[in-house]
Amino acid sequence: MAVAAVVLGLVFTRSGGGGSSSGGEVFLQAADRTGPDPFTESSATDSSAAPSTPSPGGPTQAANVTRAVDGSAPGLYGGTRSVAACDTEKQIRALQAAPAKNTAFASVLGIKPSEVPAYLRSLTPLRLRLDTRVTNHGFRDGAATSYQAILQAGTAVLADGRGVPRVRCACGNPLTPPVAQKSTPKETGDRWPGFEPQNVVVVSPSPTSIDAFVLFDTAHDDWFARRSGDQTGHQDQKTSPPAQPTPPVSVSTPAPQTSSPPPTSSPPASSPESPAPTSAPPPSASPPGPTPPPPSASSASGPSSAPTPSSVSPTSSP
């Protein structure tokens, strides 16, 4: 199975109420920080040491060029075998106890408030292994806000069946894809050791539904498979390390976002915050074991080609 990486000719910055714009800010969110305007308390549960931010392979790109990685790519996500990165039921209880937040949460994701519990239970608790661009949505003054963010490697998230991160567990905020812009954004927030703007990725949806995520277990320096939608990790199974990425990729310039984003707030302040209760910050040293499959870029023009996700055949637990 190979990682599809597509160099995107646009950068992704703070939404201004429409498709693309010429300026903006992006908020850097460390894995162990709750962040501004949280929907809920942290539901992150896996406190194992997360990997430091690796550098994607290939030629160095400009700071305003972002790479896309297929959501089904083995090693895009990590975690600890048999331990869920997030407590989904805690997230559900918190939203049910606050109807206004539940309604705002549902509006961001385009679902009915009554559908929130089933939607959350359909997601998979994982940890990012690369610094990742998203649109983060907070809750302020009774309504959803939105701001462009970079989530640090090691951040606990809930991912959907195509591998796209949909909830940041340290704050309970819903996540949507980043918004395209043509200029380099101004960075605010907490810059962590090893952060390089040119190494940030965007997760693109897998072209087909994912049966199981192939994850790297940092704690045990090993690989395992987690079935999509498994909320506890109790069905995790040891699996063989993935093959190195091989197929060529093409350069693609995506069209600006056409759908109207949720209400946009002013950029979040970069003042210090209290760490999230259960999410541990990534160490500055490189972790044992392999780094996630690096995205790569080709100079060929034309539409991007997304790979078919690998078929995972977990081996028996040792």
Summary of the structure (lengths in Angstrom):
residues: 318
radius of gyration: 18.0
end to end distance: 23.7
largest distance: 53.7
contacts: 1125
relative contact order: 0.30
helix: 10%
strand: 26%
